[in-house]
Amino acid sequence: MPDDPLVVDPGGDVLRRLVGDPGRFADEFWGTAPLLRRGAWPSHPPLSLDDVDYLLTSTGLRWPAFRLVREGTSLPTSSFTRSGRIGGQRVTDLVDGPRAMELFDEGATAVLQGLHRYHEPVARLCDDLEAALGHPVQANAYLTPPGSRGLNVHHDTHDVLALQTHGHKHWVVHEPAVHAPLSSQPWSSDEHRPGPLVLDVDLAPGDLLYLPRGVPHAAETVGEVSLHLTIGIRTVTWYDVVRTAADQLADDATLRASLPLGYGEDPDALVAEVGRRLRRAADGLADVDAGEVVAGLLDGRRRQRRPARRGQLLELVGLDQIDDDTWIRRRDGLPVAMEATDGHTALRLPDRDVLLPAALSDLVGGLLDGRAHRVGDLADRLDPDSRRVLVRRLVREGVLSTRDAARD
């Protein structure tokens, strides 16, 4: 396990703004029940109708970042994409904005996928929510014309925070047909039937609806265009924990052995042998170090986080200007863990590890406390050249920021 806890921007303010009291949300709704919250985000939403217009008409948006849906079925990509050249490479999946808007006007729902990867306000919202929830977060948006339904009744295999940002949308929510489904258990209209109705509501701009995975729902517009942002929470489950622990059984040569030739010819013998191997696996799981499993989960969580690099080009251009009068601060939203390893202090970032001398552990830990620090204030620990070298290294690696410090 790391010597120091994971250091992250807690993101608690964003969570509180969306769901109200985070403690009550955790106790009464998380993973178990829908939550309707009126006026959660009444103004300046992270995605507006104007933002969608800009993305469709003034950028090089490409499939699958955009798709169109009508009556629960995705339209062929050829109906709204065109070919073009980027550099010397011909591409065939550029979104044809005018054609996409024609199809929207004819009743198709426009879906912007993976907004957390290319629209900064949504990306920051998702980063803060990941820090607060501890679970990976993604975001799509649904622009639905009047009198239309994008998707039929279905459940998702991830939790959902639906934030209405323009117009109104009518939602129906049912009791689950499958409780807490895994990604391998998607909705099937042939196999599943929604349970009794639990919510029948209209969402207005600023309203939020939380749906745990497995809760069947559908949404449709009535008399006006609707835009809502869907924040998907890809929850880490106890099943994931068991799978992580089971990976450690790879050291058991008996479990790595191949099944015998013709193993399917005697099913009764196979059943008996499978039972013996499962009991051996269960004994092995009982001996797995839970600390190692937790360390693996936390490391996986950190590696999945989007590296916070806004403004990094400007930081690199200004490296030579860093001196004793420069103020620096840990970069906003940066998840970083400190760990002692092989005589060094390792800073574990989402996309890299930064190794520093072990003697700098306390000093660097202090710089990561979230407060602004003046470079010259390190004089009691480092000479002028050494402190500039250290700070410039940490700025170059994206750990510290002069721009973030300037906002304090």
C-alpha positions as CSV (number, residue, x, y, z in Angstrom):
1,M,0.0,0.0,0.0
2,P,1.2,3.6,-0.6
3,D,2.8,5.3,2.4
4,D,0.6,8.3,1.9
5,P,-3.1,8.4,1.0
6,L,-4.3,9.3,-2.4
7,V,-4.3,13.1,-2.8
8,V,-7.2,14.4,-5.0
9,D,-9.4,17.4,-5.4
10,P,-12.3,16.1,-3.4
11,G,-15.0,17.4,-5.8
12,G,-17.4,17.5,-2.9
13,D,-18.9,20.9,-4.0
14,V,-20.0,19.6,-7.3
15,L,-21.5,16.4,-5.8
16,R,-23.4,18.5,-3.2
17,R,-24.7,20.9,-5.9
18,L,-26.1,17.9,-7.9
19,V,-27.5,15.6,-5.2
20,G,-27.9,17.8,-2.2
21,D,-26.6,16.3,1.1
22,P,-23.9,13.8,0.0
23,G,-24.3,11.8,3.2
24,R,-28.1,11.4,2.7
25,F,-27.5,10.5,-0.9
26,A,-25.0,7.8,0.1
27,D,-27.3,6.4,2.7
28,E,-30.7,6.5,1.0
29,F,-30.2,6.5,-2.8
30,W,-26.8,5.4,-3.9
31,G,-27.2,2.2,-5.9
32,T,-30.7,1.6,-4.5
33,A,-33.3,4.2,-5.3
34,P,-34.0,7.0,-7.8
35,L,-33.6,10.6,-6.7
36,L,-35.4,13.6,-8.2
37,R,-33.9,17.0,-7.3
38,R,-35.4,20.2,-8.6
39,G,-33.2,23.2,-9.4
40,A,-29.9,21.4,-8.9
41,W,-28.2,23.5,-11.6
42,P,-30.5,26.5,-12.4
43,S,-28.1,28.6,-14.5
44,H,-25.0,28.4,-16.6
45,P,-25.1,24.6,-17.3
46,P,-22.0,22.7,-18.3
47,L,-23.6,22.1,-21.7
48,S,-26.0,24.6,-23.4
49,L,-28.0,24.6,-26.7
50,D,-25.4,27.1,-28.0
51,D,-22.6,24.7,-27.1
52,V,-24.3,21.9,-29.1
53,D,-24.8,24.2,-32.1
54,Y,-21.1,25.1,-32.0
55,L,-20.0,21.5,-31.8
56,L,-22.2,20.5,-34.8
57,T,-21.6,23.5,-37.0
58,S,-18.1,24.8,-36.3
59,T,-15.9,21.8,-35.3
60,G,-14.6,18.7,-36.9
61,L,-16.8,16.4,-34.9
62,R,-16.5,12.7,-36.0
63,W,-18.5,9.5,-35.4
64,P,-18.7,7.9,-32.9
65,A,-18.6,11.1,-30.9
66,F,-22.0,11.9,-32.5
67,R,-24.9,9.6,-33.6
68,L,-28.6,10.0,-34.4
69,V,-31.4,7.8,-33.0
70,R,-35.0,7.5,-34.1
71,E,-37.6,5.3,-32.3
72,G,-34.9,3.5,-30.3
73,T,-32.7,2.7,-33.3
74,S,-29.4,4.3,-34.3
75,L,-29.5,5.7,-37.9
76,P,-26.8,4.5,-40.3
77,T,-23.6,6.6,-40.0
78,S,-23.7,7.1,-43.8
79,S,-26.9,9.2,-43.4
80,F,-25.1,12.0,-41.4
81,T,-21.4,11.7,-42.2
82,R,-19.2,12.8,-45.1
83,S,-15.7,12.2,-46.3
84,G,-12.9,14.8,-46.2
85,R,-9.2,15.1,-45.7
86,I,-7.2,15.8,-42.5
87,G,-3.7,16.5,-43.5
88,G,-2.9,14.0,-46.2
89,Q,-5.3,11.4,-44.8
90,R,-8.8,10.8,-46.2
91,V,-11.5,10.2,-43.5
92,T,-15.1,9.1,-44.0
93,D,-16.6,9.8,-40.6
94,L,-16.8,13.6,-40.4
95,V,-20.2,14.7,-39.1
96,D,-22.2,16.5,-41.8
97,G,-23.6,19.3,-39.6
98,P,-26.3,20.5,-42.0
99,R,-27.5,17.0,-42.8
100,A,-27.5,16.0,-39.1
101,M,-29.7,19.1,-38.3
102,E,-32.1,18.1,-41.1
103,L,-32.5,14.7,-39.6
104,F,-33.0,16.2,-36.2
105,D,-35.6,18.5,-37.7
106,E,-37.3,15.4,-39.1
107,G,-37.5,13.8,-35.6
108,A,-34.2,12.1,-34.9
109,T,-32.5,12.5,-31.5
110,A,-28.9,13.8,-31.6
111,V,-26.5,12.0,-29.2
112,L,-23.2,13.6,-28.3
113,Q,-21.0,10.8,-26.9
114,G,-17.9,11.0,-24.7
115,L,-18.3,14.7,-24.0
116,H,-15.9,14.3,-21.0
117,R,-13.2,13.9,-23.6
118,Y,-13.7,17.1,-25.7
119,H,-16.0,19.6,-24.0
120,E,-14.1,21.3,-21.2
121,P,-17.0,22.3,-18.9
122,V,-18.3,18.8,-18.9
123,A,-14.8,17.3,-18.6
124,R,-14.2,19.4,-15.4
125,L,-17.6,18.3,-14.0
126,C,-16.7,14.7,-14.6
127,D,-13.3,15.0,-13.1
128,D,-14.7,16.5,-9.9
129,L,-17.4,13.9,-9.7
130,E,-14.8,11.1,-10.2
131,A,-12.8,12.6,-7.3
132,A,-15.9,12.7,-5.1
133,L,-17.4,9.4,-6.0
134,G,-14.3,7.2,-6.4
135,H,-16.0,5.6,-9.5
136,P,-15.2,6.3,-13.2
137,V,-17.5,8.9,-14.8
138,Q,-18.4,9.6,-18.4
139,A,-20.9,11.9,-20.1
140,N,-23.3,11.9,-23.1
141,A,-25.9,14.5,-24.2
142,Y,-29.3,14.0,-25.8
143,L,-30.9,16.6,-28.0
144,T,-34.4,15.6,-28.7
145,P,-36.9,17.3,-31.0
146,P,-40.5,18.0,-30.0
147,G,-42.8,15.1,-29.7
148,S,-40.0,12.5,-29.8
149,R,-38.6,9.7,-27.8
150,G,-34.9,8.8,-28.3
151,L,-34.7,5.4,-26.7
152,N,-37.5,3.0,-25.6
153,V,-37.8,1.7,-22.0
154,H,-34.5,0.2,-21.0
155,H,-32.1,-0.1,-18.1
156,D,-28.5,0.9,-18.1
157,T,-25.6,-1.1,-16.6
158,H,-24.2,2.0,-15.0
159,D,-25.7,4.6,-12.7
160,V,-27.0,7.8,-14.3
161,L,-27.2,11.4,-13.3
162,A,-29.5,13.1,-15.9
163,L,-29.3,16.9,-15.8
164,Q,-31.9,18.8,-17.9
165,T,-30.2,21.9,-19.4
166,H,-32.8,23.1,-22.0
167,G,-36.5,22.6,-22.5
168,H,-38.6,20.0,-20.7
169,K,-38.6,16.2,-20.9
170,H,-41.0,13.7,-19.5
171,W,-39.6,10.7,-17.7
172,V,-41.1,7.4,-16.7
173,V,-39.2,5.3,-14.2
174,H,-40.0,1.7,-13.1
175,E,-39.0,-0.8,-10.5
176,P,-36.0,-2.9,-11.7
177,A,-36.4,-6.2,-13.7
178,V,-32.7,-7.0,-12.9
179,H,-31.2,-5.5,-9.7
180,A,-27.7,-4.1,-10.1
181,P,-26.9,-5.6,-13.5
182,L,-23.4,-6.0,-14.7
183,S,-22.2,-4.8,-18.1
184,S,-22.8,-8.4,-19.3
185,Q,-26.5,-8.1,-18.4
186,P,-27.9,-5.3,-20.7
187,W,-31.6,-4.7,-21.2
188,S,-33.3,-7.1,-23.5
189,S,-36.8,-6.3,-24.7
190,D,-37.3,-10.0,-25.3
191,E,-36.3,-11.1,-21.8
192,H,-37.1,-8.1,-19.5
193,R,-40.3,-6.4,-18.5
194,P,-40.2,-3.2,-16.4
195,G,-41.7,-3.4,-12.9
196,P,-44.4,-1.1,-11.5
197,L,-44.1,2.7,-12.2
198,V,-42.3,4.6,-9.5
199,L,-41.9,8.1,-11.1
200,D,-43.8,9.9,-13.8
201,V,-42.3,13.4,-14.0
202,D,-41.3,16.3,-16.2
203,L,-37.8,17.7,-15.8
204,A,-37.3,21.4,-16.3
205,P,-34.0,23.2,-16.9
206,G,-31.7,22.7,-13.9
207,D,-33.5,19.6,-12.6
208,L,-31.6,16.4,-11.9
209,L,-32.7,12.7,-11.9
210,Y,-30.4,10.0,-10.4
211,L,-31.1,6.4,-11.5
212,P,-29.2,3.4,-10.2
213,R,-28.1,0.9,-12.7
214,G,-30.9,-1.6,-13.6
215,V,-33.8,0.9,-13.2
216,P,-35.9,0.8,-16.3
217,H,-36.7,4.2,-17.8
218,A,-37.7,6.2,-20.9
219,A,-37.9,9.9,-21.7
220,E,-39.7,11.9,-24.3
221,T,-40.3,15.5,-25.3
222,V,-43.8,17.0,-25.7
223,G,-44.0,20.4,-27.3
224,E,-40.4,21.8,-27.3
225,V,-36.8,20.8,-28.0
226,S,-35.1,19.2,-25.0
227,L,-31.4,18.9,-24.2
228,H,-30.2,16.9,-21.2
229,L,-26.7,15.8,-20.1
230,T,-26.4,12.2,-19.0
231,I,-23.5,11.5,-16.6
232,G,-22.8,7.8,-16.5
233,I,-21.2,6.4,-13.3
234,R,-19.4,3.1,-14.2
235,T,-19.5,1.7,-10.7
236,V,-16.8,-0.5,-9.3
237,T,-18.6,-3.6,-7.8
238,W,-17.7,-6.2,-5.3
239,Y,-17.8,-8.6,-8.2
240,D,-14.9,-6.6,-9.6
241,V,-13.1,-7.0,-6.3
242,V,-13.4,-10.7,-6.5
243,R,-12.2,-10.8,-10.1
244,T,-9.2,-8.7,-9.0
245,A,-8.5,-11.1,-6.1
246,A,-8.9,-14.1,-8.4
247,D,-6.1,-12.8,-10.7
248,Q,-3.7,-13.5,-7.8
249,L,-4.4,-17.2,-8.1
250,A,-2.3,-17.2,-11.3
251,D,0.6,-18.3,-9.1
252,D,-1.1,-21.6,-8.4
253,A,0.4,-24.0,-11.0
254,T,-2.4,-26.5,-10.3
255,L,-5.0,-24.0,-11.5
256,R,-2.9,-23.0,-14.5
257,A,-2.9,-26.6,-15.7
258,S,-4.8,-27.5,-18.9
259,L,-7.9,-29.5,-18.9
260,P,-7.3,-33.1,-19.9
261,L,-7.7,-34.2,-23.5
262,G,-11.2,-35.1,-24.4
263,Y,-12.5,-33.5,-21.1
264,G,-16.0,-33.2,-22.6
265,E,-16.4,-37.0,-23.1
266,D,-17.2,-37.7,-19.5
267,P,-19.3,-34.9,-18.1
268,D,-19.8,-36.5,-14.7
269,A,-16.0,-36.8,-14.1
270,L,-15.6,-33.2,-15.3
271,V,-18.2,-32.0,-12.8
272,A,-16.4,-33.7,-10.0
273,E,-13.0,-32.3,-11.0
274,V,-14.4,-28.8,-11.5
275,G,-15.8,-29.0,-8.0
276,R,-12.3,-30.0,-6.6
277,R,-10.6,-27.1,-8.5
278,L,-13.2,-24.6,-7.3
279,R,-12.7,-25.6,-3.7
280,R,-8.9,-25.2,-4.2
281,A,-9.6,-21.7,-5.7
282,A,-11.8,-20.8,-2.7
283,D,-9.0,-21.8,-0.3
284,G,-6.6,-19.7,-2.3
285,L,-8.9,-16.7,-2.3
286,A,-9.1,-17.0,1.5
287,D,-5.4,-16.5,1.7
288,V,-5.2,-13.6,-0.7
289,D,-3.8,-10.4,0.8
290,A,-6.7,-7.9,1.0
291,G,-4.2,-5.1,1.2
292,E,-2.8,-6.0,-2.2
293,V,-6.2,-6.2,-3.7
294,V,-7.1,-2.7,-2.4
295,A,-3.8,-1.4,-3.7
296,G,-4.5,-2.8,-7.1
297,L,-8.0,-1.3,-7.1
298,L,-6.7,2.2,-6.1
299,D,-3.9,2.0,-8.7
300,G,-6.4,1.0,-11.4
301,R,-8.7,3.9,-10.4
302,R,-5.8,6.4,-10.6
303,R,-4.7,5.0,-14.0
304,Q,-8.2,5.5,-15.4
305,R,-8.4,9.1,-14.4
306,R,-8.0,11.7,-17.2
307,P,-4.7,13.5,-16.7
308,A,-5.4,17.2,-15.8
309,R,-3.3,19.1,-18.3
310,R,-5.2,22.3,-19.1
311,G,-2.7,25.1,-19.7
312,Q,0.3,22.8,-19.8
313,L,1.7,24.3,-23.1
314,L,1.8,27.7,-21.5
315,E,3.5,26.2,-18.4
316,L,6.2,24.7,-20.6
317,V,6.7,27.9,-22.5
318,G,7.2,29.8,-19.2
319,L,9.5,27.3,-17.5
320,D,12.6,29.6,-17.8
321,Q,10.7,32.4,-16.1
322,I,10.2,30.5,-12.8
323,D,12.3,32.1,-10.1
324,D,12.1,32.7,-6.3
325,D,9.1,35.1,-6.8
326,T,7.0,32.5,-8.6
327,W,4.0,31.0,-6.9
328,I,3.1,27.4,-7.5
329,R,0.3,25.0,-6.4
330,R,-0.7,21.4,-7.0
331,R,-2.6,21.3,-10.3
332,D,-6.4,21.4,-9.9
333,G,-8.0,18.0,-9.9
334,L,-4.8,16.0,-10.1
335,P,-4.9,12.6,-8.5
336,V,-1.5,11.7,-7.2
337,A,-0.2,9.2,-4.7
338,M,3.2,9.3,-3.0
339,E,5.0,6.1,-2.4
340,A,8.5,5.2,-1.1
341,T,10.2,2.8,-3.5
342,D,13.9,1.7,-3.9
343,G,15.4,4.7,-2.2
344,H,13.2,7.2,-4.1
345,T,9.9,9.0,-3.6
346,A,7.5,8.0,-6.4
347,L,4.7,10.3,-7.4
348,R,2.1,8.1,-9.0
349,L,0.1,10.1,-11.7
350,P,-2.6,8.8,-14.0
351,D,-0.3,8.6,-17.0
352,R,3.2,8.3,-15.5
353,D,5.4,7.9,-12.4
354,V,7.8,10.6,-11.3
355,L,10.8,9.5,-9.3
356,L,12.4,12.0,-6.9
357,P,15.1,11.6,-4.2
358,A,13.7,10.1,-1.0
359,A,15.1,13.0,0.9
360,L,12.6,15.3,-0.8
361,S,9.6,13.4,0.4
362,D,8.5,15.7,3.1
363,L,9.2,18.8,1.1
364,V,7.3,17.6,-2.0
365,G,4.4,16.4,0.2
366,G,4.1,19.9,1.5
367,L,3.9,21.3,-2.0
368,L,1.0,19.0,-2.8
369,D,-1.2,20.2,0.1
370,G,-3.4,22.2,-2.3
371,R,-2.2,25.6,-1.1
372,A,-0.1,28.2,-3.1
373,H,3.6,28.3,-2.3
374,R,6.3,30.8,-3.2
375,V,9.4,29.2,-4.6
376,G,11.7,31.3,-2.5
377,D,10.1,30.0,0.6
378,L,11.9,26.7,0.0
379,A,15.2,28.4,0.8
380,D,15.5,26.7,4.2
381,R,15.7,23.3,2.5
382,L,17.3,23.9,-0.9
383,D,19.8,26.3,-2.5
384,P,18.6,28.6,-5.3
385,D,19.6,26.3,-8.2
386,S,18.2,23.2,-6.5
387,R,14.8,24.7,-5.7
388,R,14.4,26.1,-9.2
389,V,15.4,22.7,-10.7
390,L,12.9,20.8,-8.5
391,V,10.0,23.2,-9.2
392,R,10.6,23.4,-12.9
393,R,10.7,19.5,-13.0
394,L,7.4,19.3,-11.2
395,V,5.8,21.9,-13.4
396,R,7.1,20.1,-16.5
397,E,5.6,16.8,-15.3
398,G,2.2,18.5,-14.8
399,V,2.3,18.1,-11.0
400,L,2.6,21.8,-10.1
401,S,1.0,24.8,-11.8
402,T,1.9,28.5,-11.8
403,R,-1.5,29.3,-13.5
404,D,-3.5,27.6,-10.8
405,A,-1.6,29.4,-8.1
406,A,-2.2,32.7,-9.8
407,R,-6.0,32.2,-9.3
408,D,-5.6,32.0,-5.5
